[in-house]
């Protein structure tokens, strides 16, 4: 359950900090509980909303830069020339 909470917190932060507006502003430090789930109803996926309504708590945290792990970054740079997008992007 802890992993789900972390992913949900990250998802909520990404949505909140991406400029999405709600009637009631969500800010770092807020804790979303089943009683306050409606505050994020338009910001999270339906699955996350169900989890919150069933008792999962979401702690809203401020954003920070996440760096790629070094092996992932070097492999991405090494093989990037072999990758291309199709006509649909």
N, C-alpha and C positions, 0 to 999 in steps of 0.2 A: 504494500500500500504506500510505502514511503516513496518508491520510485514514481508511482502515479502522481503523488502530490508534487514531486519535483517537476515532472513534465508539465503538470497542470499549471504550476506557478510560472514556469518559463513561458508557456503558451499565453497565459494571461498577461504577463509582462510584455511580450511581443505585441500583442494586440493593443494593449493600453498605450504603449509607447509609440505605436505606429501612427498615431494621430486619430484613431477612432474616437468618436465623441459619444458620450452617453448623457442621459438626463442628469445623472448623478456622477460626478467625476470620481474615477478610481485613482488612487495615488499609492505610492510605496508606503508600506506599513499597514495598509488595510488588510483585514482578514475576512474572507468571504466564507460564510457558513450557510447551512440550509436556510436559515432565516433571512439571509441577505443575498441569496442566489440570484434574485431578480436583478440585482445591480449589474451582473455580468452576463445576463441572458443573451444580449445582442453581441457580446464580445467573444464568447467561447463556443466551441462546437457543441452540438446537442448531447454528445456522449459525455463531455466534461460537465455540462449542466446537470445531467442525471446523477453523475457521481457526487457533485456538490449537494444536490438535493437529498441524496442518500446518506450524507454525513461527512463526506470528505471536506476538509478545510483547505482553502487556498490562501496562502499568504502572498500578498503582492509585494514584489521586491523591485528595487531600482535596476535599471539596465547596466550592464558592463560589457566590455569587449571580450569576446571569447576567441581565443586563438586556436587554430587547428593543431592537433598533435603533430610534432615534427615529422614522423614517418609519413603521415597522411599528406601533409603539405608538400614534402619533397616528391612523393609519388605522383601527386596531382600535377606538380610543375613538370616533372620528367615526362609524363605521358600525355600532357595536355594537347600536344600537336597532333595526336592520333584521334582526337575527339572532335566531332562536329555535330551540329544540330540538324535535324531533318527539316523539311519545308514547313512543318507545324511548330517548330521551335523546340 
